[in-house]
Amino acid sequence: MRTKFVSVIRKPDAVYGATEQSPFRFEEKANATNDVKYDYVVGKNSAKVIVYPSGSPVKFLKLRFNGDMRHVESVMGDQWERCGVDYPIEWRSVCAGRVLPWFCYAKSKDFIACYGVKTGPDAFVSWQIDPHGVTLFINLLSGNNGTDLLEPLIACEVVQHESLEGEDAFFVAKRFAKIMCDTPVLPSSPIFGVNNWYWAYGKISRESVKQETEQIVRLCDGVKNRPYMIIDDGWQLNRTFGKGAYIGGPWLPNAKFGSMQATAEDIHAKGAKAGLWFRPLLRIGDIPEDAKHEVTAGGVTLDLTHPYTLEQVESDVRSFRSWGFDLIKHDFSTFDTLGWGTITPNFINDKLTNPNRVCYDKTITMATAIKNLYKAIQRGAGNVDVIGCNTISHLTAGIHSCYRASGDTSGRSFEWTRSNGINSMMRLPLNDTFYLVDPDCACFTERVDTSLNLDFLEM
């Protein structure tokens, strides 16, 4: 007899919610509360979670769906951002406390059940699977504080899917990805070529870029689509090296490049497309005090909820496009907003962001604020392709056409590539359904065996 999976397209069996006035352990029986006003609107194929202003800034909403899940043998979940050694995407046995960002698959002997939310939500959403049911956890924080909603918020739209008996997991995952992302943005042509970070590590010039372009064009002789020459970190005016190196803006060329418009023209003249990297949220210069997030890394990170930040970032990208670049790669925004290792928005840890992080605009969630940043970058780029690096997967989909799926690969140690880059294969179901998946680079240097890199490139 075929086993049954727990449906989440129905009213939950229990709901717990926390505002700034709720106990920290708001879901425990001793003080279980639901101080958040909400609706769970069930439709034919999905359910929308609507959160209302609740008298106090809202923080969390936890929805529980009871049912028999003892038949589940293994579970796979996604990650908030890039995947790799610290945050691998993998099949594992059932662990009730495991946080499964955005979506997950629960595999029994004869079928797979998929649970998720549609891309572009206005909250950080995760799942948990245990032998007695499914939990949906919604993080509504602004910084590490509650969000003072001014109007109803559609936090997320819940979807589910069930495989046919014995169906291959990859094809089930691919089909479910299309359910989660209704309107993907995809490149009009393949994106491939050279990124100069992994051999030069920032020590680049207009001349080195011209030499690299000549090499990649030779390698692509007779290929219909044109390769990209992507200029990574090292072109900007105030770049320094050594301990405490500064790798932020303002985003103007240094003396080794002179003119970025002329550099893009060099690339085009040699038969390649031109790409440019930047770090949108780190700057030095005249910045409004209330637009500053924190002083760090030799400069100031910007508060992405401040209008100045969005205007400045959009203006930067518009300049890159006017210089003639065909692709923009933006980086470090998750780190500059949330910090490393702090994206654990579950019921154990309410510190989604850096300690004492208070946003300029306290009326929007972090998920909304991050999406607004991506949208500002894409507005500046127009119809130019954008690669999000160190960005949030589920929030990138539908805005940018390409997503850097894994942690860094390396031209210094293939072990680093094996630990980080290879795990990007677990996001192949999202390729051409959410965005174009970028697994990062095969880094050919004298310090890494060429045969290993060729294996990685082929994979």
N, C-alpha and C positions, 0 to 999 in steps of 0.2 A: 504494500500500500504506500502510495506516495506521501511523503511528509509534507506538512503545511508550514508556511512561513507566517510570521507575525506581520499583520498589516499595520501601517502607520497612516493610512488614508482613512482615518476614523478619529473620533474623539479620544483623546488620551485618557488613560486610567487614573493618572495622578499628575498634578501640575504644581511645581514649586517656583516661586519667583522672588527675587531680591531687589530691593531699592537701597538707597543710602541709609534708610532707617531700619533695615532688616538685620537679624543676627547674621554673623559671618557664616555659620553652619546652618544656613536657612533651610536645608532640605532634610535635616535630621529629625527623627520622630519627636524628640523632646521639644523642639521649637519649630517644627515644620510650618512654613508660612508661604503664602502666595500674595505678596504685596504689589505685584505687577498686574495692571489691567491689560487684558489681552483677549483676542479671539483666535480660535483655530477653525478657519473656514474651510470645510471639506468640499471639494469639487469632485468631478467624475474621475480625474486622473491625478489630482494633486491636492494639496492642502496649503493654504496661506496662513502664516503666523503674523497677526497684526498686533502691534504693541501700542498702547495709548499712554498719553501723559498720566502719571500715576500718583501725583501729589508730592513725590520725591523723585529725584533722578534715578532712572532704572539701571540695573546692573546685569542681572541674569534671569533667564527663564529656562526651567528644566521640565521637560515633558516625558512622561513614562508610559510605555505601551507594554502591557503584560502579555505573556504567552509562552508557550513551550518552545524553547530554543535548544533543548538538550541534544538534538540531532546534529547541531552544527559542529563540524570537524575542524574547520580553520576559517580565519577571518583576514581580510586584507583591507587596509585603509589608505587614504592619500596622505599628503603632508600639506602644511599651511603654505610653505614656500618651496624652495628647492629641496631635492632629496639627495641623500648620500649617506655617509658612514654614521653621522650623528642622528639623522632622521631618515632611516631607510624606509622604502615602500616594500612590504613583504607580506607573504602569507604566514600567519602564526596561529597557534592554538588559541582557543577562547580565553581571554583575560578580561575580567569584568572592569578593571580600572583603566584599560587601554583607551586612550583618546584617539578617535578616528576622524580626522579633519574632513569636513565637507561631504564625503561619501564613503561607503564601504560595501564590501561583498561578503556575505556569509555563505560558506560552502558546506553543504551536506553531502551524503553519499550519492544522491541522485539529482540534485539541483542546486542552483545558486540564487540567493535572494540579494537584491541590490537596494540600498537605502541611500538617499542623498537629497541635496537641495539644488535648485537651479542656480546657474552661475550668476554672478553680479548681485549677491544678497547685500543687505545693509546691516549685517551682523556677522561675527565669527561664529560658525556653526560646526558642531562636532557630534559624533555618535559614540555610543558604547553598546556592546553586545555582551550579554551574559546568559546563562542557561534558562533564565526565567523571563526574558524579554529584551526590549530595545529602549534605549534612552536617547533622547534628542536634547542637546544642550546648546543654548543660545547665549552668546556673550554680547552684551549691549553697551560695553564700557566706552567712555570718552576719556582717552588717556588711561589712568588707573582709577578713575572716578565714574560714577554713574552719569548717564546722559540725560540732560534736562530737556526732554522732548517738548516741542511746541505744538506738534500735531501728530496724528496717527502715523505709525511707521510700519510698512510691510517689511518685516525683518527678513523673511525668507519664504520660499515656496518649496514645500516638501514633495518629493517624488519617490516612487519605488518601481521595481521591475523584478520579474521572475523568469528564470531561464527555462528552456525546454529540458526534458529529462536527458541527462548525459551530455549536454551541450558544452562545447569548449569555452573555457573561462574568458579567453581573449575576445571572442566574438560577442559574448554576453556583455563584457565591459565596454566594448566599442558601441554596442547598441544603446547601452545605458548612458554613455557619454552624450550621444545625440539627444537623448531625452532631457538631460540636464542643461544642455546648451542649445537653445533654439536658434540663435542668430550669431554664429561664429564669424569672426573677421579673419580672412585668410589672405595670404600673399597672392598677387596676380601671377607671379612666376617663382620658380625655385630660388631659395636663398642658400648660397654656399660660397666658399672662398677662403680668404685669409683674415685672421685677426692677429695683430702683431704683439699682443700682450705676452704670450707664452714663450717667446724667445728673448724679447727685448726688455720686458718688465718695466716699461715706461721710458726707457732710454731710446727714443726714436727721433726722427727728423723728417723733413720733407724729402730729403735725398733717400733715406732708407725706405720710405714709403714708395717712392718711385721704383726702387730696385725690387721690392716685394711685388709690386703690381706687374712688372715685367715678367717675373717668375711665374706668377699664377696664371697670367694670360698665356704664356708658353705651354703650361701644363694643360690648359683648356683649349688648345688649338683644335678647331673643328667642332667644338661643343656649341650647340645652338644657343643655350642660355648663357648669359654673361656672369662671370664670378664677381663677388664683392671683395673689395679691399677695405677692410674695416680698421680705422685708426682708433686704437684704444687709448687708455690713460697715458699721458706724457706730452700731449700737444698743447696743453693749456698754459696760460701766462705764468701763474705763480707756483707751478709744480716744483717741489723740492724732493731730495732723496736723503737716505740715511734714517737714523732713529728719529721718530716724530715727523716723518715726511708729510707734507701737505699735498693732498690730491683733489682739491676742490676748485671752485670758481673764484672770480668771475671768468666766464667762458669766452676768453679771447686768446688768440694764438701767441705762442712764445717766439723768440727770435729764430729758433731752428726751423720754424714753419713760415713765419712772415705773414702770408696770406692763406687762409683756409679755402677761400674761393679759388685761388690759383692752384692749391693742392688738389682740390676736387677736379679741376680742369685737367691737371696732369693725369689723374687716374682715368678719367673718361677718354682722354686722348690715346691712352695705351690700350683701350678696349675693355675696361672693367667698370663696374659700378662702385660708388663711393659710400662708405659708411663711417659714422662718427660716434664715439662713446662720450658720455658725460655723467656726472654725479649731481643730480638736480638739487639736492637739499643741503650741500655743504658749500659755504661761501665765506669770503672776507670782504669788508667794505662797509659802506653806509647802509645799515639795516635797521628798520624800526625796532625799538626795544621789545614791543609786544609781539613781534614776528619771530623772535628768537626762541628756539627750543632749548638748546644748551650749548655752552662753549666746549668744543671738543675737537680733536684731530687737527689742531692748528688753526681752526676757524670756528664758525658758528653754524649749527644745523638749524634749519628753518622749521617753524611750526606749520605743518601742512594744512591746518584749518584756518590760517590767516589769509586774507585776500592778497596781500603783498606776495606771498609765496607762490600762489597759483598764477598771478600775473607775471611774476619774474620768470618762472619756469616756462610758461607758454611763450614768453618773449624770447628766451634763450633758444628754444627749439625752432621758433619761426626764423631766427637768424641762421641756424644750421641749414634749414631748408633753402633760404635765400642764397646761401653760399654754394648750393648745387648738390648737397648730399642726398643720396637716394635711400638711405636707411639711417635710423637713429637708434642707438643702444643706450638705455639708461640703467643706472646701477646704484646700489647701496641704499635705496630708499627705505627698505624694510629695516635695515640696521640703523639708519639715521632717525627713524621714527620710533622703533620698538626696542632696538638693541639686540645683541645676539642672545639666543637661548631663552628669550622671554616670551615667545609665542606659545604659551600653554594655556589658552583660554578655556579652562574647565572649572569644575566646582571645587577643585583643590586650591587653585592659585588664581586670585583675582588681580594679580599684577601683570596685566597684558603688556604694559609698557614700562619704561624706566621708572624707578622710585620717584614719587612726588611729581609725576608727569601730569601737568594741568594744561589742557588745550585752551587756545584763545577762544574758539567757538565750542562751548560746552553743550550745544543743542544737537550736535550730530555725533553719531557713533564713529569709532575708529575705522570700521569697514567703509562707511560712507566717505570719510575724509580721504582714505587711501584711494578709493575709486575716483574721487574728484581730482586727485593728483594725476592719475593715469589719463583721465579725460582731458586735463589741461595740456599734458604732453602731446596727446594725439591731436588735439585742436591745433597746436603749434605745428605739428608735422603734416597736417592736411592728409593727402593721399599717399604720403611717404610711409613705407613700412617701419614699424617700431618693434624692437626686441626689448622685452622687459627682463632684466637680470636682477636677482635679489628682489623679486616682486612676488605678490601673493597670487597663486595660481587661479583660484576660483574668482578672484576679483579682476584679474587680467583678461580672462576670456570674454570675448565680445567687445573689447576695446582695442587691444593690440593684436597684430597678426602673427606674432612670433613670441615664444616663451622659452626662456632658458630653464630647462627642467631639472638640471642636476647641480650639485656643488661643483667647485672648481676642479678641473683636470690639471695636469702639471707637466711642464717641460723639465722638471728637476727630479721627479720621482714617479715612476709608473705606479707604485703602490698607492699613491694619492689618487691617480686616475682610476685605478681599480676600485678603490673604496668609494669614490664619489661619482665619477662619470658613468660607470657601467650601470648603476642603479637607475639611470634615466630610462632604460628600456622598459621599466615598469609603468612608465607613463605613455607608452605607445598607443594605448586605446584613446588617448586624448589628441593624438596627432590627426590633424585635419577635421577634428570634431569640436575641439575647444579653440585651437590655434595650431600653427606649425610648431612642433616640438624641436627645440634646439638642445642637443645633448652636450653642448660645449665642444671644445677643440681637441683634435689629436695633435699633441704638442711635440713636434719633431725637433729635437736638439741632440747634441752629442752625449747628453747625460741619460737619454732614454733609448732603449733598444728599438730600432726601427720596426722590427718584425712585430713587436708588441703593439706599437701604435697603428700599424697596418691592420692588425686584428681588431683593434678598437674602432678604427675608421670603418672597416667592413661591417662590423656589428651595428 
